[in-house]
C-alpha cells in the first residue's frame, strides 16, 4: 500500500474502515410503527455517513479495485455506484407508496 493510501486510511480510526456492516441486520423487517419521516431521516443519516467516507478519498483509492467482495475485488467507486442505485430504488418505493396512499 503506498503512502497516500496509508495516510488516507489512517484518517479513519487508526487506519480501520469507519463503517462496519452488521451481517445479522441483513434484510431486517421494517417495524410497522415507523413513520415515513423516520425512514427519510435514516436515508439522510446513511448518505451523510457515505459522504463523510468518500469526500476526502483520493482518486487513486476511489478507483482501485482491491476490496474483496465474495470472489471478486471491487473499488470504492463500484460500492458508491451500487449504494446510490440502492437508495434510488428505496426513494422510488417511497414515492410510489405515497402516490398510492393519496389515491385511496
N, C-alpha and C positions, 0 to 999 in steps of 0.2 A: 504494500500500500504506500503510495507516495506521500510526501509531507503535506500537501494541500488537503488530501483526503483525510489524513490523520488529524490535522488541525480542525477540519470541519466536524469530524466525529467527536473530537474532544469537547467541542462546543456543547454537546448534549450529554449530561450525566456521565462525565468521565469517559466519553467515547462509546457509551452504550446507546442504543436506539432509544429515543424518547417515547416511543409507542410500543406497548406490549399488548398483543392481542390475547384475549382470554378464550381459548378454544371451547370452554364449557358454555360460552354465550352464543355459540353458533346457532343462528336462526331462532332466537328466543321468541316466544309468543308475545304479541303486544297486549298489555293489560287493557281490559275493556274500559277501565276507569280513566285512562289517559285522555286528555283533550288535545285538539289539533295544535293549539299553541305550544303544548309541551313537546310534541313531535317536531314542530318547526324550530323550537329552541334547541332541541337535540341535534338537528341537522346543522344549525348555525354553530353550535359548540364544536361539532365534529369538523366542519370546514375551517374554523379558526385554528384548530389543532393542526390540520393538514397544512394550512398556510404557514403556521409558525415553523413547521418542519422544512417546508420547501423554499421559503422566502430567501434564505441565505445559502442555499445549496449551490456550490459551484457547478457550472455547466458540465464539466467532465464527469462529475459524480452523478449528475442528473441523468446522463445518457449511457452510463456504463452498466451493462447487464451482468452484475455479479452477485445478485441476491438470490439465494435458492428459493424456488417455489416448485415443490414436487420434484419432477425430473429435470426441470429447466432452470435457467438463471434468468432473472428479469431485472430491468433497470427501474430506478425511481420514476422515470418518465412513463414507463408502462403501467406502474402502480397508480400514478396520478391519473392517467387517462381512464383507467378502469374505475377508480374511485369516483371521478366526475360523472362517468357514464352511469354508475350505480345510483348516485344521488339524483341525477336527472330522471331516472326511472321512478324513484320514490316521489319526486316532486310531481311527475306526471300522474302517479296513482292518487296523490293528494288532490290534484286539480280535478281529476275525474270524479272522485268521491264527493267533492264539494259541489260539482255540477249536478250530479245525481241527486244529492240531498236537497238542492234548491228546487228541483223539478218535481219532487214528490210531495 
